[in-house]
Every structure is written in C-alpha cells, then in structure tokens.
Amino acid sequence: MCMHTKKVIGWLRGEPQDRRRAGRYESPGLFAHYYNGEEPVQQAILDVSSGGAFIKSSERLYPKTVIRLLLHAGEDPAAVEEDATGLVLHATVTRVTAAGVGVKFLFLNERQRQEFRSILRGYITSGGTPAVGRRGERGQSILEFALCLPLLLLIVTGIMTFGIALNNYLQLTGSVNIGARLLAVSRGQTTDPCSLTSTAVSQASLLTAASLSYTFVLNGTTYTGTTCSSASTTTGAAGKLVQGASAKVKATYPCNLSVFGVNYAPSCTMTAQTTEIVQ
C-alpha cells in the first residue's frame, strides 16, 4: 500500500494529519454524473475525500451552485440509473478552475456522512474495487441477515419453549390447588382419596395425565401413585382424612426445554404441592 493511501486511511479513521492534504485520494477510478437540467454529464473524479471531490469538467459552474451527483466506479453509462452501482449525493461548488470543479458534499445527516466514509474507506482499501452502490448495500444486508438468522431463530424458539414450560407450570400449580381443596372436603365421601384427587388435577389442566406423578401425605402417612383404595371410608387411606388433620398433595411434571432437537435441561421436572386442613 502506497504512503498516500495510508495517509487517506488514517485520515478516515480520525488520525491527525496536515489539513492541507488530509484525506485526498488521487485518481480513484471513480466517475460522477451531475445533472444540469439537460443530459447528465459524466466526468472523471481527479481526487476525492470524505468531504468533497475535484471533478474534471470543462463546463463552467458558478461557486455555491448546488448540484446532484451520482458517484460510481468505472465508465459504464448504465451507472447513470439510480438503481445501478452508484451513490447519489448533493454537493455545492466551492471552486472552479481550468482543470475542473471542486465540490463539497452536502450530507443530509450524520448517518449519511458516516455511510459515505465507510464506502470510501472500503473502496480505497480494496484497491479500487467498487464499494459504492445500492446493490452492494442490499447484498451486504442480505449477508448480515443470513449470518444473524440462525441466532435469531435460536433465541425466538428458546423464548417460545420457555413460555410453554412456564404455562405448563402455572397449569400444574392451579390444578394441584384445586385437587387439594377437593381432598380437604372429601372426608367420609370416598374410599379412594388418591384417585379422586388425581382425577381432579388432570381434568383441571391441559397437561398429559400419563406424565403426572403424585405423592399424598394424609395425616402423616405417605401414599404414591394415582390410587390408594380403602375398604371403607373409615379405614386405610380414607380413614386418614381426619377432621383438623393435614392433607398434602404433591404433583410433578416433566418440563420439555428442547430447542431444535436439543434438550438443554433433560432432567428438568416441575413440582407443585399444596397442603390443606381436612374439613
């Protein structure tokens, strides 16, 4: 890389340099079309910086005249079209000489200024490869989107999976509360309090009944499963429903945190339990 190009790149990065020669890139291989009310005129750019350019032109323009420029690489006449490889800017004429016209770019906002600096830096560092143009910008946007899409899909799918798991937990908690309240008022009315409660829990939610596991603690005695049948309402598990005693219902349900076939928490299990006083 020549010394002059290094200076230009340094200037674009904000490094202090001699203001008289800062940022000028000579014979960049760029061309400009500007519109003067007639046919667009294509002229070579003799030098360019991030703030302006000197355009080879035999046409006499007055200082402070505002013109509309289309900058492009190469001498392709098709580049006059706005959808071709080009960048449209407005500029004001700052000086007129026998060799051409000096212009200062008029940027609409700081974003446009930074965009042009980035384009010019890329053009210089690429050794003259066109780095301007709407097509290039569209291609860059598509490439960036393609790179970000897998991560975006992973994040969105992860959020949805977590949301489903949270919804299942809320259903589990609510249905266990319902089952425990039913159990607390079932003294003397059932011979299988475990079956009565587990049925109420599964019916109160949209959870898969086969995936629910239960543990009951009736007056200090533990029962597991969906049934604890007794011979009568006063014996066995049913006989443990003593007025004023505690009855605890505990249910577990697997939480599926699988994203694109990968389960990030294979041993995850949701648990909900409620204790009521037997009436």
MIDREN-829254 format. One line per field, with one value per residue: residue number from 1; residue in three letters; x negated, y, z negated of N, C-alpha, C in turn. Coordinates in pm, whole numbers, plus 50000, padded with zeros to 5 digits. Layout:
! MIDREN-829254
i = [NUM  ...] $
aa = [ALA  ...] $
n.x = [X  ...] $
n.y = [Y  ...] $
n.z = [Z  ...] $
ca.x = [X  ...] $
ca.y = [Y  ...] $
ca.z = [Z  ...] $
c.x = [X  ...] $
c.y = [Y  ...] $
c.z = [Z  ...] $
END
This chain:
! MIDREN-829254
i = [1  2  3  4  5  6  7  8  9  10  11  12  13  14  15  16  17  18  19  20  21  22  23  24  25  26  27  28  29  30  31  32  33  34  35  36  37  38  39  40  41  42  43  44  45  46  47  48  49  50  51  52  53  54  55  56  57  58  59  60  61  62  63  64  65  66  67  68  69  70  71  72  73  74  75  76  77  78  79  80  81  82  83  84  85  86  87  88  89  90  91  92  93  94  95  96  97  98  99  100  101  102  103  104  105  106  107  108  109  110  111  112  113  114  115  116  117  118  119  120  121  122  123  124  125  126  127  128  129  130  131  132  133  134  135  136  137  138  139  140  141  142  143  144  145  146  147  148  149  150  151  152  153  154  155  156  157  158  159  160  161  162  163  164  165  166  167  168  169  170  171  172  173  174  175  176  177  178  179  180  181  182  183  184  185  186  187  188  189  190  191  192  193  194  195  196  197  198  199  200  201  202  203  204  205  206  207  208  209  210  211  212  213  214  215  216  217  218  219  220  221  222  223  224  225  226  227  228  229  230  231  232  233  234  235  236  237  238  239  240  241  242  243  244  245  246  247  248  249  250  251  252  253  254  255  256  257  258  259  260  261  262  263  264  265  266  267  268  269  270  271  272  273  274  275  276  277  278  279] $
aa = [MET  CYS  MET  HIS  THR  LYS  LYS  VAL  ILE  GLY  TRP  LEU  ARG  GLY  GLU  PRO  GLN  ASP  ARG  ARG  ARG  ALA  GLY  ARG  TYR  GLU  SER  PRO  GLY  LEU  PHE  ALA  HIS  TYR  TYR  ASN  GLY  GLU  GLU  PRO  VAL  GLN  GLN  ALA  ILE  LEU  ASP  VAL  SER  SER  GLY  GLY  ALA  PHE  ILE  LYS  SER  SER  GLU  ARG  LEU  TYR  PRO  LYS  THR  VAL  ILE  ARG  LEU  LEU  LEU  HIS  ALA  GLY  GLU  ASP  PRO  ALA  ALA  VAL  GLU  GLU  ASP  ALA  THR  GLY  LEU  VAL  LEU  HIS  ALA  THR  VAL  THR  ARG  VAL  THR  ALA  ALA  GLY  VAL  GLY  VAL  LYS  PHE  LEU  PHE  LEU  ASN  GLU  ARG  GLN  ARG  GLN  GLU  PHE  ARG  SER  ILE  LEU  ARG  GLY  TYR  ILE  THR  SER  GLY  GLY  THR  PRO  ALA  VAL  GLY  ARG  ARG  GLY  GLU  ARG  GLY  GLN  SER  ILE  LEU  GLU  PHE  ALA  LEU  CYS  LEU  PRO  LEU  LEU  LEU  LEU  ILE  VAL  THR  GLY  ILE  MET  THR  PHE  GLY  ILE  ALA  LEU  ASN  ASN  TYR  LEU  GLN  LEU  THR  GLY  SER  VAL  ASN  ILE  GLY  ALA  ARG  LEU  LEU  ALA  VAL  SER  ARG  GLY  GLN  THR  THR  ASP  PRO  CYS  SER  LEU  THR  SER  THR  ALA  VAL  SER  GLN  ALA  SER  LEU  LEU  THR  ALA  ALA  SER  LEU  SER  TYR  THR  PHE  VAL  LEU  ASN  GLY  THR  THR  TYR  THR  GLY  THR  THR  CYS  SER  SER  ALA  SER  THR  THR  THR  GLY  ALA  ALA  GLY  LYS  LEU  VAL  GLN  GLY  ALA  SER  ALA  LYS  VAL  LYS  ALA  THR  TYR  PRO  CYS  ASN  LEU  SER  VAL  PHE  GLY  VAL  ASN  TYR  ALA  PRO  SER  CYS  THR  MET  THR  ALA  GLN  THR  THR  GLU  ILE  VAL  GLN] $
n.x = [49914  49940  49779  49943  50203  50210  50209  50457  50633  50570  50660  50932  50988  50969  50720  50480  50364  50187  50383  50398  50362  50517  50683  50713  50759  50603  50682  50892  51036  51301  51615  51835  52168  52347  52635  52757  52987  53009  52886  52743  52409  52111  51818  51471  51342  51091  50964  51061  51221  51345  51503  51538  51479  51278  51367  51310  51388  51518  51720  51856  51930  52098  51962  52094  52311  52557  52545  52653  52512  52408  52218  51996  51821  51598  51656  51912  52197  52449  52453  52564  52827  53034  53070  52846  52498  52416  52389  52591  52549  52569  52408  52211  52072  51744  51508  51380  51181  50950  50899  51106  51382  51427  51597  51805  51937  52276  52420  52713  52754  52580  52563  52563  52321  52136  52188  52095  51824  51754  51798  51612  51373  51375  51358  51103  50929  50977  50841  50947  51173  51515  51704  51930  52283  52626  52697  52481  52515  52758  52685  52499  52667  52831  52644  52563  52807  52841  52634  52713  52958  52970  52898  53098  53331  53278  53290  53557  53705  53619  53729  54002  54021  53953  54166  54384  54317  54338  54611  54713  54627  54777  55033  55006  54965  55208  55400  55325  55380  55659  55719  55624  55798  56038  55982  55966  56229  56347  56381  56510  56654  56542  56370  56129  55921  55691  55727  55952  55847  55629  55763  55915  55709  55588  55806  55842  55655  55460  55260  55065  55204  55083  54821  54806  54708  54780  54781  54908  54972  55130  55248  54993  54915  54770  54855  54818  54864  55163  55373  55516  55679  55932  56100  56322  56476  56364  56134  55791  55637  55848  55946  55756  55825  55887  56078  55946  55687  55388  55367  55171  55096  54892  54753  54573  54425  54281  54062  54027  53759  53659  53489  53483  53439  53249  53223  53188  53211  53238  53309  53496  53768  54095  54251  54528  54701  54953  55092  55369  55620  55811  56159] $
n.y = [49881  50219  50519  50741  50637  50517  50742  50848  50654  50667  50925  50894  50740  50919  51012  51263  51487  51672  51940  52057  51859  51653  51344  51323  51141  51052  51016  50806  50630  50669  50796  51068  51166  51452  51655  51902  52012  51937  51681  51422  51462  51289  51276  51241  51179  51353  51372  51270  51301  51242  51457  51603  51655  51674  51740  51656  51874  52056  52225  52532  52612  52797  52919  52803  52685  52438  52101  51782  51473  51162  50914  50668  50362  50302  50334  50286  50356  50277  50315  50554  50526  50521  50284  50146  50057  50282  50591  50838  51179  51513  51821  52118  52371  52472  52577  52683  52590  52588  52324  52182  52129  52199  52046  52042  51799  51767  51648  51487  51407  51292  51020  50963  51082  50919  50679  50732  50775  50519  50375  50496  50436  50157  50132  50235  50070  49830  49841  49970  49835  49848  49991  50117  50176  50082  49823  49682  49749  49627  49362  49334  49367  49144  48942  48997  48954  48681  48575  48643  48520  48235  48258  48433  48278  48075  48213  48311  48071  47952  48129  48085  47813  47823  47979  47802  47603  47752  47811  47551  47501  47687  47586  47339  47414  47549  47342  47151  47290  47298  47022  46963  47114  46988  46738  46803  46838  46597  46409  46111  46063  45923  45626  45611  45839  45923  45859  46014  46274  46286  46253  46487  46676  46621  46671  46940  47072  47111  46935  46639  46353  46106  46173  46288  46268  46157  46237  46176  46295  46200  46289  46243  46002  45860  45830  45707  45748  45707  45598  45488  45286  45205  44984  45091  45407  45473  45336  45250  45459  45634  45654  45813  46070  46279  46503  46826  46740  46740  46745  46675  46743  46653  46705  46615  46708  46662  46905  47019  47138  47148  47257  47285  47007  46963  46905  47116  47090  46809  46672  46823  46895  46985  47088  47093  47166  47145  47208  47129  47172  46918  46913] $
n.z = [50000  50091  49960  49968  49977  49725  49565  49632  49534  49265  49216  49256  49037  48840  48756  48675  48926  49177  49254  49503  49687  49609  49630  49911  50203  50485  50832  50817  50974  50988  51107  51191  51234  51303  51282  51486  51575  51832  52041  51842  51733  51760  51574  51494  51168  51021  50771  50440  50123  49789  49757  49989  50346  50644  50963  51296  51542  51817  51821  51718  51400  51148  50841  50527  50639  50621  50686  50808  50755  50897  50794  50914  50993  51260  51617  51702  51880  51798  51532  51474  51413  51125  50994  51042  50988  50783  50593  50470  50412  50282  50364  50325  50528  50483  50590  50906  51173  51454  51491  51375  51150  50812  50546  50257  50045  49956  49689  49578  49318  49021  49036  49310  49376  49234  49362  49622  49567  49483  49718  49890  49757  49775  50052  50107  49955  50079  50308  50531  50599  50669  50414  50364  50385  50427  50482  50374  50108  50056  50094  49887  49668  49693  49655  49390  49262  49316  49165  48910  48883  48795  48520  48436  48481  48298  48055  48057  48075  47840  47650  47697  47627  47356  47271  47311  47127  46889  46892  46860  46601  46455  46503  46375  46106  46048  46090  45898  45664  45683  45669  45409  45249  45303  45197  44926  44845  44872  44675  44547  44778  44985  45086  45201  45186  45319  45592  45645  45611  45796  46037  46041  46060  46313  46481  46445  46589  46897  46920  46994  46873  46822  46776  46529  46191  45858  45509  45192  44867  44598  44301  44194  44312  44598  44941  45270  45624  45827  45698  45391  45264  45028  44791  44673  44582  44346  44299  44388  44636  44672  44414  44299  44341  44131  43942  43911  43940  44150  44506  44773  45107  45372  45688  45983  46296  46616  46763  47079  47239  47498  47784  48121  48136  47939  47605  47350  47080  46971  46737  46612  46402  46312  46013  45794  45498  45243  44928  44726  44472  44339  44361] $
ca.x = [50000  49857  49783  50057  50323  50207  50250  50601  50699  50552  50748  51068  51001  50965  50586  50442  50272  50179  50516  50392  50361  50583  50790  50727  50720  50591  50716  50951  51111  51443  51673  51952  52268  52425  52749  52759  53112  53007  52840  52643  52272  52020  51684  51382  51305  50944  50933  51181  51203  51474  51579  51560  51408  51244  51417  51262  51504  51499  51838  51836  52033  52073  51944  52212  52418  52584  52566  52684  52409  52415  52082  51990  51690  51595  51715  52032  52307  52568  52445  52641  52953  53022  53067  52719  52396  52384  52432  52640  52520  52577  52283  52208  51948  51660  51409  51381  51052  50945  50894  51230  51468  51420  51729  51815  52055  52380  52482  52841  52742  52454  52565  52520  52178  52062  52203  52005  51687  51733  51788  51485  51266  51377  51312  50959  50859  50996  50758  51022  51294  51631  51759  52047  52396  52739  52693  52385  52572  52858  52614  52442  52777  52873  52540  52573  52927  52817  52546  52785  53082  52968  52902  53230  53425  53249  53341  53704  53755  53593  53829  54130  54013  53959  54303  54469  54285  54394  54755  54738  54608  54893  55145  54980  54988  55351  55475  55292  55459  55797  55725  55606  55919  56137  55944  55991  56372  56395  56383  56630  56728  56470  56283  56001  55893  55582  55786  56039  55766  55552  55857  55948  55591  55571  55918  55837  55546  55442  55137  55079  55231  54988  54689  54816  54676  54842  54747  55006  54939  55259  55233  54860  54888  54741  54904  54773  54945  55294  55478  55490  55814  55957  56220  56434  56439  56302  56013  55690  55608  55968  55957  55658  55886  55941  56107  55842  55556  55340  55365  55081  55094  54772  54753  54456  54450  54155  54060  53954  53686  53589  53485  53427  53396  53151  53284  53086  53229  53308  53357  53583  53900  54172  54316  54623  54763  55044  55138  55497  55671  55930  56279] $
ca.y = [50000  50338  50608  50832  50563  50502  50869  50863  50564  50726  51043  50843  50689  51030  51042  51399  51499  51805  51974  52096  51741  51546  51265  51329  51020  51094  50921  50689  50543  50699  50891  51138  51226  51556  51695  52048  52046  51877  51543  51404  51468  51203  51330  51167  51242  51358  51332  51264  51282  51217  51581  51663  51596  51763  51672  51705  51924  52175  52308  52637  52620  52908  52882  52790  52615  52306  52002  51645  51386  51017  50861  50526  50315  50259  50425  50223  50453  50228  50357  50676  50490  50522  50150  50084  50065  50422  50655  50971  51280  51652  51891  52259  52408  52557  52648  52649  52616  52541  52177  52120  52190  52144  52043  51998  51715  51812  51530  51517  51383  51230  50882  50960  51113  50800  50578  50763  50748  50375  50333  50542  50358  50024  50142  50257  49953  49717  49861  50021  49758  49931  49968  50203  50130  50027  49677  49633  49762  49523  49236  49331  49348  49004  48861  49017  48886  48536  48541  48662  48443  48118  48302  48490  48167  48004  48294  48315  47938  47933  48205  48014  47690  47861  48023  47683  47539  47835  47789  47420  47512  47758  47491  47238  47475  47573  47217  47089  47363  47252  46886  46964  47166  46882  46634  46850  46833  46465  46317  46029  46060  45843  45519  45623  45982  45949  45857  46130  46395  46283  46276  46630  46751  46602  46733  47085  47127  47052  46855  46496  46285  45996  46225  46341  46177  46211  46194  46226  46278  46212  46277  46190  45880  45892  45741  45748  45694  45768  45529  45436  45239  45152  44901  45175  45548  45492  45255  45274  45598  45715  45676  45916  46202  46313  46645  46904  46691  46796  46660  46739  46687  46693  46651  46651  46701  46694  47028  46996  47257  47107  47357  47223  46870  46956  46932  47182  47052  46681  46624  46926  46850  47085  47034  47180  47099  47225  47143  47178  47116  46838  46973] $
ca.z = [50000  50100  49845  49978  49939  49580  49507  49650  49441  49132  49204  49240  48901  48746  48712  48714  49038  49234  49304  49643  49773  49537  49685  50056  50273  50624  50940  50751  51065  50971  51201  51140  51323  51238  51363  51503  51642  51965  52031  51736  51782  51686  51565  51405  51041  51011  50635  50356  49980  49725  49751  50119  50458  50755  51081  51423  51616  51900  51806  51619  51298  51057  50700  50442  50710  50565  50792  50765  50811  50888  50796  50945  51035  51399  51715  51755  51890  51727  51392  51457  51349  50980  50939  51078  50884  50763  50470  50501  50312  50323  50339  50363  50597  50399  50672  51049  51237  51593  51491  51332  51050  50677  50481  50118  50031  49862  49631  49515  49174  48985  49081  49449  49378  49192  49467  49732  49521  49483  49858  49945  49694  49835  50190  50109  49903  50169  50425  50644  50623  50635  50281  50351  50462  50358  50494  50277  49975  50041  50076  49754  49574  49702  49591  49246  49214  49320  49053  48784  48880  48705  48380  48411  48470  48173  47944  48061  48041  47697  47576  47710  47549  47215  47245  47300  46999  46783  46895  46801  46456  46399  46504  46272  45975  46030  46080  45769  45564  45695  45617  45265  45186  45314  45100  44789  44813  44913  44559  44537  44905  45085  45034  45271  45196  45416  45726  45655  45626  45921  46147  46041  46107  46458  46552  46428  46671  47029  46914  47025  46746  46801  46736  46393  46080  45738  45374  45095  44726  44529  44155  44163  44387  44737  45046  45402  45733  45851  45625  45255  45233  44894  44783  44632  44565  44213  44290  44490  44668  44648  44271  44259  44356  44000  43934  43846  43980  44275  44626  44870  45243  45447  45825  46064  46441  46688  46843  47204  47284  47620  47889  48242  48109  47831  47475  47270  46939  46981  46607  46554  46358  46240  45894  45726  45385  45162  44803  44678  44348  44366  44301] $
c.x = [49911  49879  49906  50185  50327  50251  50400  50676  50688  50643  50892  51092  50992  50827  50547  50340  50268  50311  50512  50400  50440  50689  50806  50675  50722  50621  50780  51021  51260  51488  51797  52041  52336  52525  52757  52885  53119  52969  52739  52503  52184  51880  51602  51355  51153  50896  51059  51139  51340  51560  51609  51478  51373  51274  51363  51382  51467  51617  51816  51955  51998  52053  52077  52332  52434  52616  52591  52588  52449  52274  52087  51850  51697  51669  51838  52146  52432  52569  52519  52772  52934  53019  52938  52621  52352  52437  52468  52613  52549  52448  52298  52073  51871  51556  51416  51247  51060  50947  51025  51300  51448  51555  51714  51945  52149  52453  52611  52837  52610  52448  52517  52371  52095  52072  52107  51860  51657  51717  51654  51368  51259  51327  51160  50884  50875  50919  50834  51144  51415  51689  51879  52163  52504  52743  52598  52441  52677  52792  52554  52551  52824  52772  52547  52695  52908  52729  52620  52906  53075  52975  53038  53334  53404  53307  53494  53762  53733  53695  53965  54131  54023  54100  54399  54446  54344  54546  54793  54725  54727  55016  55129  55011  55138  55430  55447  55368  55605  55812  55712  55730  56032  56110  55981  56137  56433  56398  56518  56707  56660  56387  56147  55969  55784  55638  55875  55958  55691  55641  55893  55832  55577  55683  55913  55729  55545  55315  55167  55091  55127  54852  54690  54784  54724  54781  54848  54956  55067  55237  55101  54824  54875  54793  54854  54860  55081  55406  55427  55623  55822  56086  56342  56384  56370  56175  55915  55664  55727  55984  55858  55712  55961  55962  56000  55702  55517  55344  55283  55085  54972  54775  54629  54490  54320  54167  53970  53890  53603  53603  53412  53367  53293  53218  53176  53101  53305  53366  53451  53721  53968  54246  54409  54686  54848  55087  55266  55532  55804  56049  56369] $
c.y = [50124  50427  50697  50763  50543  50629  50888  50778  50617  50844  50999  50789  50798  51064  51182  51398  51645  51838  52010  51976  51626  51477  51267  51200  51050  50979  50794  50593  50560  50801  50951  51182  51338  51612  51848  52094  51988  51730  51531  51393  51379  51261  51246  51248  51235  51326  51344  51248  51256  51342  51643  51596  51705  51687  51737  51748  52048  52270  52409  52640  52734  52856  52892  52729  52475  52211  51865  51549  51241  50964  50713  50492  50267  50355  50364  50324  50408  50272  50486  50646  50477  50383  50077  50101  50209  50474  50799  51064  51417  51722  52036  52291  52506  52634  52596  52687  52567  52390  52114  52198  52120  52153  51996  51921  51774  51688  51569  51501  51313  51085  50871  50990  50989  50689  50604  50739  50599  50323  50372  50464  50219  50025  50153  50131  49831  49733  49902  49939  49841  49892  50056  50137  50068  49876  49619  49640  49655  49388  49223  49307  49203  48914  48874  48946  48735  48491  48548  48571  48320  48156  48358  48380  48092  48081  48291  48180  47909  48006  48135  47888  47719  47907  47906  47614  47619  47819  47655  47425  47582  47666  47387  47293  47496  47445  47143  47159  47317  47111  46880  47015  47061  46771  46675  46841  46697  46365  46246  46016  45975  45737  45523  45771  46016  45953  45979  46256  46397  46306  46424  46713  46741  46670  46885  47150  47058  46967  46709  46419  46176  46044  46283  46233  46241  46153  46259  46198  46308  46185  46208  46065  45913  45785  45797  45684  45760  45699  45483  45388  45178  45071  44983  45317  45574  45411  45296  45422  45687  45747  45779  46058  46235  46463  46718  46859  46752  46694  46734  46664  46742  46626  46701  46629  46737  46824  47007  47127  47224  47215  47298  47086  46855  46997  46988  47154  46920  46631  46723  46868  46961  47019  47138  47103  47197  47143  47210  47109  47043  46898  46865] $
c.z = [50000  49979  49849  49935  49788  49511  49516  49549  49299  49111  49183  49101  48796  48694  48759  48827  49081  49301  49452  49736  49713  49625  49836  50119  50422  50720  50885  50846  51050  51075  51141  51255  51245  51337  51366  51577  51782  51950  51917  51794  51696  51691  51468  51279  51028  50872  50550  50211  49921  49718  49885  50227  50559  50883  51207  51507  51695  51888  51694  51524  51202  50914  50623  50514  50650  50681  50729  50835  50797  50903  50826  50990  51180  51489  51779  51762  51816  51582  51367  51386  51199  50920  50977  50963  50867  50632  50503  50383  50370  50284  50381  50424  50509  50479  50815  51107  51381  51600  51452  51223  50916  50610  50337  50102  49925  49810  49559  49365  49148  49030  49225  49460  49341  49296  49582  49691  49526  49626  49917  49887  49755  49977  50196  50066  49993  50298  50549  50678  50585  50501  50258  50422  50379  50367  50391  50136  49952  50019  49938  49650  49573  49634  49439  49189  49211  49205  48920  48770  48789  48558  48345  48393  48339  48055  47940  48022  47894  47611  47580  47625  47400  47179  47229  47166  46882  46777  46832  46648  46390  46396  46394  46133  45949  46012  45949  45657  45564  45636  45466  45193  45191  45212  44958  44750  44847  44798  44552  44666  45012  45016  45101  45290  45299  45558  45748  45683  45758  46042  46157  46094  46258  46537  46544  46514  46807  47035  46947  46895  46717  46754  46594  46291  45950  45612  45279  44955  44648  44380  44119  44239  44535  44832  45179  45508  45741  45776  45488  45199  45093  44895  44746  44614  44432  44196  44400  44512  44643  44501  44219  44274  44228  43994  43852  43881  44114  44387  44732  45003  45315  45584  45899  46211  46512  46765  46964  47251  47407  47727  48009  48214  47999  47701  47382  47120  46934  46850  46539  46522  46281  46124  45833  45612  45304  45040  44756  44546  44379  44290  44238] $
END
